[in-house]
Amino acid sequence: MSSTNQVKIGVVGVGTISELHLNAYKNNPNVRIEAICDLNEERAKATAAKYGAPQAFSDYHRMFAEAGLDGVSICTWNNTHEPIAIAALQAGLHVLLEKPLSTTVEAALRIEEAVRSTGRKLQVGYVRRYDNNAQLVKQFADAGEFGEFYYAKASSIRRVGNPGGWFTDKERSGGGPVIDIGVHVVDLCWYLMGRPKPVSVSANTYRKLGNRANVKHMTSYKAADYDASRNTVEDMANAIIRFEGGASLLLEASFTLHAKENKTTISLFGDKGGVEIDPALAIVTEKHDTILNVTPQTDHPGFHLESAFQNEINHFVDCVRTGAEPISPVSDGVAVMKMLCGIYESAEKGEEIRLS
């Protein structure tokens, strides 16, 4: 680390998600944003100028070798996560890797091996774990307030929310809403359930509506490389994931669906109580033979993106400074990839898939 004890950070990939990383790094007094890398060198230079980074690169190998970094955020296409993360780890850097960990289980295992062999830290960007309300629920769960979580259900529905571009190019993304937005709610439920071992998946995926570029009078996020003619991922998926011990998770996720509204709902049910995290935090419990609906008093009723990202970045910086293990380590990334890939395999084969 530098003589000022500031962590010198680089960022690879300056698409939309990188802004959340960079703004959070800028707010952390223990960080110096040292270098920016992007395939588009002019975009890298412009971003470096915006955030006061003295160095800009178009080749991540050069940045890792020359920039004098302590850690790096990787905010690139999903199919590039493996080579960039492994190169960073082998260069001696700690890594914050945007979700998903990879696009295949095999790639995830290779990243995990690189973490083990280099002794560096890798934090997976499961930002929902770092939301203040999620951490409150985790504290309650760990204290036994809900008993044993035996069932969870998570729904992440967009009705006209296909972002196009690399998000819908399966070769680069690895899939559609399951791997892009479903990953967040699957991970959060699994984490709060105590990370039980997943044993099987039964799933369906659908390609019925496409990107719905014809829809008028509604706006939605579109990737910088949006192309209405290219869409090789699912519109929607549903799945049931079974865990060792009998607990289960029901998932649905869509980029586009004939639904009334965009909606995310996350609920977990235990033998002593239940909790709803989205759309607003609520606890259901029983006292003196009476059912109680409890509303915790917090700054935000539901998920708050900016503060969650700030917490995630602050945690990564603390792990770099202290050597602590991230709360979203590479091993969790591997486990979640097994579930996601199991969903796609089950849907393709039309049968339940056993997970190793």
C-alpha positions, 0 to 999 in steps of 0.5 A, a space after each residue: 500500500 502507498 505511504 499515505 496508507 490509501 488503497 490504490 484502486 483501478 477499475 476495468 470497464 467503464 460501462 454503467 455499473 462502474 459509475 456506482 463503483 467509482 462514486 463509492 470509491 471517491 467517497 472513501 477517504 482511504 482510497 486513491 483512484 489510481 487508474 482506469 482501463 477500458 477497451 475504448 481508450 478515449 472513454 478510459 481517459 475521459 473517465 480518468 479525468 472525471 475521477 482524478 485518476 492519473 493513469 488510463 489504459 486500454 490493456 488491463 495487462 499493462 494496467 496490472 503491471 504498471 499502475 502500482 495498484 492494491 486492488 481492482 474493480 472488474 466491471 466488464 462483460 460476464 464472459 471476460 470475468 474469468 481471464 481478467 480476474 485471474 490476471 489481476 490475482 496473479 499480478 498480486 491484486 485484490 479483486 472486487 468482481 461484479 456479479 456473476 462470478 463467471 458464465 460457467 461453473 468450470 470458469 468459476 472453479 478456475 477463479 477460485 483456484 487462482 484465489 487459493 494459489 495467490 492468497 489474494 482476496 476476491 469479493 463477489 459483487 453481490 451488492 444486495 448483501 450489503 444493503 443495510 436492511 439485508 444486514 439487519 435481517 442477517 443479524 436477526 436471523 443469526 440471533 435465531 429470531 426466525 428459527 430455521 428458514 425452510 422456504 423462500 420465494 424471490 421474484 424479479 420481474 421487469 415487464 419491458 426491461 430488456 436492456 439489449 446489447 451485450 446483456 442479451 448476447 448469450 455468448 458474452 452474458 451467459 444468459 438473460 434475466 436469470 444471470 443478470 437480475 435473478 442472481 441478486 435475489 437467489 444469492 440474497 435468499 441463499 445467504 440469509 437462509 444460512 447458505 445451505 448446500 444446494 442439491 437440485 434444480 427444476 426450472 423452465 425458461 421462455 423465449 416468447 416476447 423478444 426485446 419488445 422494441 415495438 413498445 411505445 410510450 414507455 422508456 427503459 434502460 438500454 445498453 450502450 451497444 443496444 441492437 434490436 436485432 440481436 437477442 439470444 437469451 431467455 425472456 423469463 424463467 422460473 425455478 425451484 432450488 432444493 437444499 440439503 435438509 429440505 429447504 427450498 427457494 422459488 424463483 422467477 425472473 424476467 426481462 420482459 413479461 405481460 405483467 402489470 408492473 415491474 416488481 421485486 419481491 423477496 420473502 423468507 419463512 422460518 418456523 419462528 417467524 418470517 420476513 419480507 425484504 422487498 418491496 419493503 422490510 417487514 417481519 412477521 412473528 408470533 407473541 402471546 398467541 398473537 400474530 404480529 406484523 412488525 415494521 422495523 424503523 430504518 432509513 429506507 423501507 426497501 433496497 437502497 442502491 447507493 448506500 448498498 454500493 457504498 457499503 460494498 466498496 467500503 467493505 472491500 477496501 477494509 478487506 484490502 487494508 486488514 486482510 479480512 475475508 469478504 462476506 461475499 467470498 469466491 466460494 459463495 460465487 461458485 455455489 451461486 454459479 452452480 445454481 444458475 447453471 443448474 437452472 439453465 441446464 434443467 430448462 434445456 433438458 426439461 428435467 430436474 438437475 442434481 447438483 454436485 
